[in-house]
Amino acid sequence: MRNWPLLVSSVYPSRDIFPILLASEDHNLYTFDIRRFEKPTAAYRGHTAAVMSCDWSPTGVEFVSGSWDRTVRIWNEPERTSRDVYHAK
């Protein structure tokens, strides 16, 4: 596995996997199955600077991320897309 600087957010047990959401300084977010940590199950791209925070919604279907690019994004986990982007001044 690549030696990424990562921020571990939280584990949200859902469906048949136990995903953990990770924010990375390489501008991306990753989900991993906590039982198999060899490679990410999904990568979420869209930020243009290091991602500094992330957390799951209570439903476990969406999550939010904040980045040094001064945006907050709401992501849809199954579709792997950012549905909303909020910009700071």
MIRO-191328 format. One record per atom (N, C-alpha, C, CB): residue number from 0; residue in three letters; atom name; x, y, z. Coordinates in pm, 1 decimal, padded with zeros to 6 digits. Atoms other than C-alpha are relative to their C-alpha. Glycine has a CB too. Example, Ala and Ser with C-alpha at 12.3 -4.5 7.8 and 13.67 -1.06 7.14 Angstrom:
BEGIN
[0,'ALA','N',[00089.0,-00119.0,00000.0]]
[0,'ALA','CA',[01230.0,-00450.0,00780.0]]
[0,'ALA','C',[00090.0,00120.0,00000.0]]
[0,'ALA','CB',[-00099.2,00002.7,00124.6]]
[1,'SER','N',[-00082.0,-00119.0,-00006.0]]
[1,'SER','CA',[01367.0,-00106.0,00714.0]]
[1,'SER','C',[-00077.0,00109.0,00073.0]]
[1,'SER','CB',[00041.4,00046.2,-00141.5]]
end
This chain:
BEGIN
[0,'MET','N',[00083.8,-00118.0,00000.0]]
[0,'MET','CA',[00000.0,00000.0,00000.0]]
[0,'MET','C',[00088.0,00123.9,00000.0]]
[0,'MET','CB',[-00095.1,00000.0,00121.0]]
[1,'ARG','N',[-00070.7,-00126.9,00005.6]]
[1,'ARG','CA',[00114.6,00349.8,-00076.6]]
[1,'ARG','C',[-00001.3,00066.1,00137.5]]
[1,'ARG','CB',[-00063.0,00092.9,-00105.5]]
[2,'ASN','N',[-00011.9,-00063.4,-00130.4]]
[2,'ASN','CA',[00229.3,00550.2,00223.2]]
[2,'ASN','C',[-00059.0,00140.9,-00005.9]]
[2,'ASN','CB',[00147.9,00004.3,00045.6]]
[3,'TRP','N',[00068.5,-00127.6,00010.4]]
[3,'TRP','CA',[-00032.1,00830.2,00210.3]]
[3,'TRP','C',[-00013.0,00064.1,00137.6]]
[3,'TRP','CB',[-00138.1,-00017.8,-00064.4]]
[4,'PRO','N',[00040.4,-00067.5,-00123.1]]
[4,'PRO','CA',[-00073.9,01095.1,00477.3]]
[4,'PRO','C',[-00152.5,00002.0,00003.4]]
[4,'PRO','CB',[00059.6,00145.8,00008.6]]
[5,'LEU','N',[00144.9,00013.4,-00004.2]]
[5,'LEU','CA',[-00431.9,01018.2,00579.3]]
[5,'LEU','C',[-00056.4,00046.4,00133.0]]
[5,'LEU','CB',[-00040.3,-00143.7,-00026.0]]
[6,'LEU','N',[00076.4,-00031.7,-00118.8]]
[6,'LEU','CA',[-00687.7,01142.9,00827.3]]
[6,'LEU','C',[-00112.2,-00102.4,00008.5]]
[6,'LEU','CB',[-00055.1,00147.2,-00003.3]]
[7,'VAL','N',[00105.5,00100.0,-00016.7]]
[7,'VAL','CA',[-00908.3,00863.0,00957.1]]
[7,'VAL','C',[-00120.0,00069.3,00060.9]]
[7,'VAL','CB',[00047.1,-00120.0,00089.1]]
[8,'SER','N',[00119.8,-00066.0,-00049.7]]
[8,'SER','CA',[-01262.1,00986.6,01001.2]]
[8,'SER','C',[-00081.0,-00092.8,00087.5]]
[8,'SER','CB',[-00084.7,00050.1,-00115.0]]
[9,'SER','N',[00088.2,00083.5,-00079.1]]
[9,'SER','CA',[-01502.7,00719.8,01108.2]]
[9,'SER','C',[-00035.0,-00127.4,-00075.3]]
[9,'SER','CB',[-00126.4,00076.2,00037.2]]
[10,'VAL','N',[00045.2,00126.6,00057.0]]
[10,'VAL','CA',[-01628.8,00370.5,01051.8]]
[10,'VAL','C',[-00151.7,-00000.1,00006.5]]
[10,'VAL','CB',[00061.2,-00123.9,00075.9]]
[11,'TYR','N',[00145.2,00007.2,00002.2]]
[11,'TYR','CA',[-01989.4,00325.0,00947.9]]
[11,'TYR','C',[-00040.5,-00136.9,-00052.6]]
[11,'TYR','CB',[-00061.1,00114.0,-00087.0]]
[12,'PRO','N',[00038.3,00133.1,00048.0]]
[12,'PRO','CA',[-02104.4,-00038.4,00936.4]]
[12,'PRO','C',[-00130.6,00005.5,-00078.9]]
[12,'PRO','CB',[-00014.0,-00097.5,00118.0]]
[13,'SER','N',[00119.8,00002.9,00083.5]]
[13,'SER','CA',[-02348.3,-00077.5,00650.2]]
[13,'SER','C',[00014.8,-00110.2,-00104.3]]
[13,'SER','CB',[-00024.3,00138.0,-00068.2]]
[14,'ARG','N',[00004.3,00106.0,00100.5]]
[14,'ARG','CA',[-02449.9,-00341.9,00398.8]]
[14,'ARG','C',[00088.7,-00118.3,00041.4]]
[14,'ARG','CB',[00044.3,00054.8,-00137.1]]
[15,'ASP','N',[-00081.8,00117.5,-00029.3]]
[15,'ASP','CA',[-02205.9,-00631.7,00375.2]]
[15,'ASP','C',[00147.3,00034.1,00019.2]]
[15,'ASP','CB',[-00014.3,-00101.2,-00110.8]]
[16,'ILE','N',[-00138.1,-00040.4,-00025.7]]
[16,'ILE','CA',[-01886.4,-00426.6,00418.0]]
[16,'ILE','C',[00002.5,00096.7,00117.3]]
[16,'ILE','CB',[00063.9,00064.7,-00126.1]]
[17,'PHE','N',[-00016.9,-00094.6,-00108.4]]
[17,'PHE','CA',[-01751.2,-00211.8,00696.1]]
[17,'PHE','C',[00093.5,00110.1,-00049.2]]
[17,'PHE','CB',[00055.8,-00069.7,00128.9]]
[18,'PRO','N',[-00086.1,-00100.9,00060.7]]
[18,'PRO','CA',[-01628.6,00102.8,00522.6]]
[18,'PRO','C',[00058.3,00096.1,00103.7]]
[18,'PRO','CB',[-00077.4,00078.0,-00104.5]]
[19,'ILE','N',[-00062.9,-00106.9,-00075.7]]
[19,'ILE','CA',[-01384.7,00343.8,00677.3]]
[19,'ILE','C',[00031.0,00110.2,-00100.5]]
[19,'ILE','CB',[00130.1,-00049.4,00076.4]]
[20,'LEU','N',[-00017.8,-00115.1,00088.1]]
[20,'LEU','CA',[-01363.2,00691.0,00526.7]]
[20,'LEU','C',[00129.0,00070.6,00037.7]]
[20,'LEU','CB',[-00121.2,00097.3,00008.8]]
[21,'LEU','N',[-00129.3,-00062.5,-00023.7]]
[21,'LEU','CA',[-01020.8,00848.8,00488.5]]
[21,'LEU','C',[00016.9,00124.2,-00087.0]]
[21,'LEU','CB',[00113.1,-00099.4,-00026.9]]
[22,'ALA','N',[-00034.2,-00122.2,00072.8]]
[22,'ALA','CA',[-00922.4,01202.2,00389.5]]
[22,'ALA','C',[00150.1,-00000.4,-00023.6]]
[22,'ALA','CB',[-00044.9,00128.6,00078.3]]
[23,'SER','N',[-00140.7,00007.3,00035.2]]
[23,'SER','CA',[-00590.0,01246.8,00216.2]]
[23,'SER','C',[00054.2,00135.0,-00045.3]]
[23,'SER','CB',[00021.0,-00103.1,-00108.5]]
[24,'GLU','N',[-00065.4,-00121.3,00048.4]]
[24,'GLU','CA',[-00340.6,01521.5,00142.9]]
[24,'GLU','C',[00020.0,-00001.5,-00150.7]]
[24,'GLU','CB',[00133.3,00018.0,00068.7]]
[25,'ASP','N',[-00012.8,00005.2,00146.2]]
[25,'ASP','CA',[-00338.1,01403.4,-00220.3]]
[25,'ASP','C',[-00127.2,00049.0,-00070.2]]
[25,'ASP','CB',[00032.1,-00143.0,-00044.9]]
[26,'HIS','N',[00121.2,-00066.0,00049.5]]
[26,'HIS','CA',[-00673.6,01590.6,-00268.1]]
[26,'HIS','C',[-00118.6,-00094.6,-00014.3]]
[26,'HIS','CB',[00028.2,00064.5,-00132.8]]
[27,'ASN','N',[00105.1,00099.5,00018.7]]
[27,'ASN','CA',[-00886.5,01274.3,-00256.1]]
[27,'ASN','C',[-00050.5,-00053.9,00133.0]]
[27,'ASN','CB',[00050.6,-00114.1,-00086.2]]
[28,'LEU','N',[00051.9,00077.5,-00112.1]]
[28,'LEU','CA',[-01101.5,01073.5,-00018.0]]
[28,'LEU','C',[-00004.7,-00145.2,-00044.1]]
[28,'LEU','CB',[-00141.6,00051.0,00045.6]]
[29,'TYR','N',[-00000.5,00142.7,00030.5]]
[29,'TYR','CA',[-01095.7,00695.9,00004.4]]
[29,'TYR','C',[-00087.7,-00073.1,00099.3]]
[29,'TYR','CB',[00143.3,-00057.0,00002.1]]
[30,'THR','N',[00064.4,00093.8,-00090.8]]
[30,'THR','CA',[-01316.2,00425.2,00146.5]]
[30,'THR','C',[00074.2,-00132.7,-00010.1]]
[30,'THR','CB',[-00152.2,-00017.0,-00033.3]]
[31,'PHE','N',[-00062.7,00131.1,-00009.8]]
[31,'PHE','CA',[-01165.6,00098.1,00260.5]]
[31,'PHE','C',[-00094.7,-00091.8,00074.8]]
[31,'PHE','CB',[00138.7,00007.9,00071.2]]
[32,'ASP','N',[00066.2,00099.8,-00082.0]]
[32,'ASP','CA',[-01324.8,-00220.3,00384.2]]
[32,'ASP','C',[00095.5,-00027.2,00116.0]]
[32,'ASP','CB',[-00034.8,-00132.4,-00082.1]]
[33,'ILE','N',[-00086.1,00010.1,-00117.4]]
[33,'ILE','CA',[-01188.2,-00233.6,00737.4]]
[33,'ILE','C',[00059.0,-00140.9,00015.8]]
[33,'ILE','CB',[-00078.6,00038.1,00125.3]]
[34,'ARG','N',[-00050.6,00138.3,-00010.0]]
[34,'ARG','CA',[-01145.3,-00612.4,00705.8]]
[34,'ARG','C',[00108.0,-00029.5,-00103.4]]
[34,'ARG','CB',[-00114.6,-00099.5,-00016.7]]
[35,'ARG','N',[-00100.3,00017.7,00105.4]]
[35,'ARG','CA',[-00931.6,-00579.1,00388.7]]
[35,'ARG','C',[00058.6,00136.3,-00033.1]]
[35,'ARG','CB',[-00061.9,-00067.2,-00127.8]]
[36,'PHE','N',[-00054.2,-00134.7,00008.9]]
[36,'PHE','CA',[-00709.9,-00273.8,00408.2]]
[36,'PHE','C',[00109.2,00011.7,-00105.7]]
[36,'PHE','CB',[00054.2,00042.5,00134.0]]
[37,'GLU','N',[-00107.3,-00000.8,00099.1]]
[37,'GLU','CA',[-00483.0,-00358.4,00111.4]]
[37,'GLU','C',[-00016.6,00111.4,-00103.3]]
[37,'GLU','CB',[00006.0,-00134.0,-00070.1]]
[38,'LYS','N',[00024.0,-00101.9,00101.8]]
[38,'LYS','CA',[-00647.1,-00124.7,-00140.0]]
[38,'LYS','C',[-00137.0,00063.5,00023.8]]
[38,'LYS','CB',[00008.7,-00061.1,-00143.0]]
[39,'PRO','N',[00129.0,-00067.2,-00021.4]]
[39,'PRO','CA',[-00931.9,00130.0,-00140.0]]
[39,'PRO','C',[-00112.2,-00067.3,-00078.1]]
[39,'PRO','CB',[00009.7,00147.3,-00040.3]]
[40,'THR','N',[00117.6,00048.7,00073.2]]
[40,'THR','CA',[-01281.3,00017.1,-00233.5]]
[40,'THR','C',[-00051.9,00106.9,-00094.3]]
[40,'THR','CB',[-00111.0,-00043.0,00097.5]]
[41,'ALA','N',[00041.5,-00110.0,00087.3]]
[41,'ALA','CA',[-01345.8,00361.4,-00384.1]]
[41,'ALA','C',[00087.1,00121.7,00027.5]]
[41,'ALA','CB',[-00150.1,00034.3,00020.9]]
[42,'ALA','N',[-00069.9,-00127.6,-00012.1]]
[42,'ALA','CA',[-01172.1,00692.8,-00447.9]]
[42,'ALA','C',[-00096.7,00109.7,-00043.7]]
[42,'ALA','CB',[00132.2,00002.2,-00086.0]]
[43,'TYR','N',[00088.7,-00113.0,00027.6]]
[43,'TYR','CA',[-01356.4,01024.5,-00447.0]]
[43,'TYR','C',[00086.3,00119.8,-00032.3]]
[43,'TYR','CB',[-00095.1,00030.0,00120.5]]
[44,'ARG','N',[-00083.6,-00109.7,00047.5]]
[44,'ARG','CA',[-01198.4,01302.2,-00650.7]]
[44,'ARG','C',[-00084.4,00122.8,-00027.6]]
[44,'ARG','CB',[00076.8,-00041.0,-00125.9]]
[45,'GLY','N',[00072.3,-00123.2,00025.4]]
[45,'GLY','CA',[-01298.7,01665.4,-00678.2]]
[45,'GLY','C',[00064.0,00119.4,00068.4]]
[45,'GLY','CB',[-00142.5,-00014.0,00044.8]]
[46,'HIS','N',[-00068.2,-00110.0,-00068.3]]
[46,'HIS','CA',[-01105.0,01872.8,-00426.9]]
[46,'HIS','C',[00128.3,00034.7,-00075.1]]
[46,'HIS','CB',[00031.4,-00037.3,00147.9]]
[47,'THR','N',[-00122.2,-00044.2,00067.7]]
[47,'THR','CA',[-00810.5,02076.1,-00556.0]]
[47,'THR','C',[00112.7,00029.7,00098.2]]
[47,'THR','CB',[-00028.6,00123.5,-00083.7]]
[48,'ALA','N',[-00103.1,-00013.7,-00103.9]]
[48,'ALA','CA',[-00614.7,02085.6,-00228.4]]
[48,'ALA','C',[-00021.7,-00111.5,00101.7]]
[48,'ALA','CB',[-00005.2,00142.3,00069.1]]
[49,'ALA','N',[00006.6,00107.0,-00099.5]]
[49,'ALA','CA',[-00554.6,01858.6,00070.3]]
[49,'ALA','C',[-00135.9,-00002.2,00069.2]]
[49,'ALA','CB',[00111.5,00016.6,00103.8]]
[50,'VAL','N',[00125.4,00018.8,-00071.5]]
[50,'VAL','CA',[-00869.9,01718.4,00229.0]]
[50,'VAL','C',[00034.8,-00013.4,00148.0]]
[50,'VAL','CB',[-00079.5,-00126.1,-00053.1]]
[51,'MET','N',[-00037.4,-00006.3,-00140.4]]
[51,'MET','CA',[-00857.3,01795.0,00599.7]]
[51,'MET','C',[-00102.5,-00061.7,00094.9]]
[51,'MET','CB',[00022.8,00141.5,00038.3]]
[52,'SER','N',[00100.2,00058.2,-00088.8]]
[52,'SER','CA',[-01183.1,01656.9,00739.2]]
[52,'SER','C',[-00105.9,-00071.9,-00082.3]]
[52,'SER','CB',[-00064.8,00108.7,00089.0]]
[53,'CYS','N',[00108.2,00074.6,00064.0]]
[53,'CYS','CA',[-01458.2,01411.6,00656.3]]
[53,'CYS','C',[-00079.7,-00073.0,00107.6]]
[53,'CYS','CB',[00055.6,-00100.4,-00105.7]]
[54,'ASP','N',[00084.5,00075.1,-00093.1]]
[54,'ASP','CA',[-01748.2,01239.3,00827.5]]
[54,'ASP','C',[-00123.3,-00050.5,-00073.6]]
[54,'ASP','CB',[-00041.0,00087.9,00121.9]]
[55,'TRP','N',[00119.5,00061.7,00057.0]]
[55,'TRP','CA',[-02043.3,01013.8,00744.2]]
[55,'TRP','C',[-00125.7,00071.2,00046.7]]
[55,'TRP','CB',[-00006.7,-00147.7,00037.0]]
[56,'SER','N',[00132.9,-00043.7,-00043.4]]
[56,'SER','CA',[-02406.3,01124.4,00751.6]]
[56,'SER','C',[-00058.7,-00111.6,00087.3]]
[56,'SER','CB',[-00094.2,00032.4,-00124.0]]
[57,'PRO','N',[00060.4,00104.7,-00084.0]]
[57,'PRO','CA',[-02628.9,00936.8,00999.4]]
[57,'PRO','C',[-00054.5,-00118.3,-00080.1]]
[57,'PRO','CB',[-00111.6,00059.3,00082.6]]
[58,'THR','N',[00054.5,00109.1,00081.2]]
[58,'THR','CA',[-02774.4,00731.8,00711.9]]
[58,'THR','C',[00108.4,-00093.3,-00053.3]]
[58,'THR','CB',[-00079.4,00056.8,-00115.9]]
[59,'GLY','N',[-00108.9,00080.0,00053.9]]
[59,'GLY','CA',[-02432.9,00607.5,00597.0]]
[59,'GLY','C',[00004.7,-00002.9,-00151.5]]
[59,'GLY','CB',[-00010.4,-00138.6,00050.9]]
[60,'VAL','N',[00004.5,-00003.8,00145.8]]
[60,'VAL','CA',[-02518.3,00685.0,00234.1]]
[60,'VAL','C',[00078.9,00119.0,-00053.7]]
[60,'VAL','CB',[-00145.2,00006.4,-00048.8]]
[61,'GLU','N',[-00071.2,-00119.4,00041.0]]
[61,'GLU','CA',[-02361.4,01029.9,00217.3]]
[61,'GLU','C',[00107.6,00034.0,00102.8]]
[61,'GLU','CB',[-00097.4,00117.9,-00018.1]]
[62,'PHE','N',[-00098.3,-00051.9,-00093.4]]
[62,'PHE','CA',[-02059.6,01196.9,00369.7]]
[62,'PHE','C',[00041.3,00139.4,-00043.3]]
[62,'PHE','CB',[00122.5,-00093.3,00009.2]]
[63,'VAL','N',[-00041.9,-00137.2,00024.9]]
[63,'VAL','CA',[-01911.7,01543.8,00390.6]]
[63,'VAL','C',[00151.4,00008.2,00013.0]]
[63,'VAL','CB',[-00069.7,00098.7,00097.9]]
[64,'SER','N',[-00144.6,-00019.8,-00008.7]]
[64,'SER','CA',[-01555.6,01663.0,00336.0]]
[64,'SER','C',[00030.7,00148.7,-00006.8]]
[64,'SER','CB',[00073.9,-00076.4,-00113.2]]
[65,'GLY','N',[-00048.1,-00137.4,00003.3]]
[65,'GLY','CA',[-01368.8,01988.0,00392.8]]
[65,'GLY','C',[00145.6,00001.1,-00042.6]]
[65,'GLY','CB',[-00017.3,00068.4,00137.4]]
[66,'SER','N',[-00132.5,-00001.6,00059.3]]
[66,'SER','CA',[-01052.4,02089.2,00211.0]]
[66,'SER','C',[00064.2,00137.7,00012.3]]
[66,'SER','CB',[-00007.2,-00041.8,-00146.0]]
[67,'TRP','N',[-00073.8,-00125.4,00005.2]]
[67,'TRP','CA',[-00782.3,02353.6,00201.4]]
[67,'TRP','C',[-00032.8,00079.4,-00125.9]]
[67,'TRP','CB',[00149.3,-00026.8,00007.1]]
[68,'ASP','N',[00043.4,-00076.9,00116.8]]
[68,'ASP','CA',[-00930.3,02451.8,-00136.0]]
[68,'ASP','C',[-00118.5,00090.7,00033.5]]
[68,'ASP','CB',[-00037.5,-00094.5,-00114.7]]
[69,'ARG','N',[00105.0,-00085.2,-00054.3]]
[69,'ARG','CA',[-01189.7,02630.7,00080.7]]
[69,'ARG','C',[-00138.8,-00041.2,-00047.5]]
[69,'ARG','CB',[00026.0,00143.5,-00037.7]]
[70,'THR','N',[00131.5,00052.1,00034.8]]
[70,'THR','CA',[-01478.6,02407.0,-00019.3]]
[70,'THR','C',[-00040.8,-00107.4,00099.5]]
[70,'THR','CB',[-00000.7,-00056.1,-00143.4]]
[71,'VAL','N',[00061.4,00110.9,-00072.5]]
[71,'VAL','CA',[-01711.1,02174.9,00165.9]]
[71,'VAL','C',[-00084.2,-00072.7,-00103.1]]
[71,'VAL','CB',[-00086.6,00048.6,00125.4]]
[72,'ARG','N',[00073.7,00080.0,00099.1]]
[72,'ARG','CA',[-01851.1,01891.7,-00043.3]]
[72,'ARG','C',[-00082.9,-00105.9,00070.4]]
[72,'ARG','CB',[00096.8,-00066.3,-00101.0]]
[73,'ILE','N',[00084.9,00110.2,-00044.8]]
[73,'ILE','CA',[-02138.4,01653.0,00018.8]]
[73,'ILE','C',[00004.4,-00104.7,-00109.2]]
[73,'ILE','CB',[-00148.1,00046.9,00029.9]]
[74,'TRP','N',[-00020.7,00109.7,00094.7]]
[74,'TRP','CA',[-02078.4,01317.2,-00146.5]]
[74,'TRP','C',[-00107.4,-00105.7,00016.0]]
[74,'TRP','CB',[00138.5,-00062.5,00018.9]]
[75,'ASN','N',[00088.3,00115.7,-00000.7]]
[75,'ASN','CA',[-02310.9,01033.9,-00241.8]]
[75,'ASN','C',[00089.1,-00123.1,-00014.1]]
[75,'ASN','CB',[-00108.3,00007.7,-00115.3]]
[76,'GLU','N',[-00094.0,00112.9,-00002.7]]
[76,'GLU','CA',[-02121.3,00717.2,-00149.0]]
[76,'GLU','C',[-00026.1,-00103.6,-00109.5]]
[76,'GLU','CB',[-00006.1,-00067.7,00134.7]]
[77,'PRO','N',[00020.2,00101.1,00104.6]]
[77,'PRO','CA',[-02290.3,00467.0,-00384.9]]
[77,'PRO','C',[00030.8,00050.5,-00140.7]]
[77,'PRO','CB',[-00141.9,-00049.4,00004.4]]
[78,'GLU','N',[-00022.1,-00055.1,00134.2]]
[78,'GLU','CA',[-02266.8,00698.9,-00687.3]]
[78,'GLU','C',[00140.6,00056.3,-00017.9]]
[78,'GLU','CB',[-00101.7,00108.4,-00028.7]]
[79,'ARG','N',[-00137.5,-00052.1,00001.9]]
[79,'ARG','CA',[-01915.2,00823.1,-00596.4]]
[79,'ARG','C',[00008.4,00139.7,-00062.4]]
[79,'ARG','CB',[00091.0,-00095.8,-00076.8]]
[80,'THR','N',[00001.5,-00134.9,00054.2]]
[80,'THR','CA',[-02009.8,01178.7,-00687.0]]
[80,'THR','C',[-00025.4,00101.4,00111.1]]
[80,'THR','CB',[-00106.5,00012.9,-00110.0]]
[81,'SER','N',[00026.2,-00111.7,-00090.0]]
[81,'SER','CA',[-02016.8,01513.8,-00510.6]]
[81,'SER','C',[-00128.7,00066.4,-00044.9]]
[81,'SER','CB',[00118.7,00101.8,00001.7]]
[82,'ARG','N',[00129.6,-00055.9,00042.2]]
[82,'ARG','CA',[-02376.5,01633.5,-00513.2]]
[82,'ARG','C',[-00011.2,00149.8,00026.3]]
[82,'ARG','CB',[-00113.0,-00071.8,00071.2]]
[83,'ASP','N',[00002.5,-00143.3,-00032.4]]
[83,'ASP','CA',[-02316.4,01977.1,-00353.1]]
[83,'ASP','C',[00140.0,00045.9,00032.9]]
[83,'ASP','CB',[-00096.1,00029.7,00118.2]]
[84,'VAL','N',[-00128.5,-00061.5,-00031.2]]
[84,'VAL','CA',[-02016.7,02208.8,-00329.0]]
[84,'VAL','C',[-00028.5,00137.7,00056.9]]
[84,'VAL','CB',[00093.0,00008.3,-00126.3]]
[85,'TYR','N',[00015.3,-00130.5,-00064.8]]
[85,'TYR','CA',[-02005.9,02504.8,-00090.0]]
[85,'TYR','C',[00137.7,00065.3,00006.7]]
[85,'TYR','CB',[-00063.6,-00013.9,00143.5]]
[86,'HIS','N',[-00127.0,-00073.3,00005.2]]
[86,'HIS','CA',[-01733.2,02768.9,-00135.3]]
[86,'HIS','C',[00006.2,00102.6,00113.5]]
[86,'HIS','CB',[00017.1,00070.3,-00137.7]]
[87,'ALA','N',[-00022.0,-00102.2,-00103.3]]
[87,'ALA','CA',[-01588.8,02985.0,00143.9]]
[87,'ALA','C',[00071.4,00118.1,-00062.6]]
[87,'ALA','CB',[00082.1,-00056.8,00119.9]]
[88,'LYS','N',[-00069.0,-00119.6,00050.6]]
[88,'LYS','CA',[-01456.5,03335.3,00096.9]]
[88,'LYS','C',[00145.5,-00001.7,00038.6]]
[88,'LYS','CB',[-00065.9,00127.4,00052.6]]
end
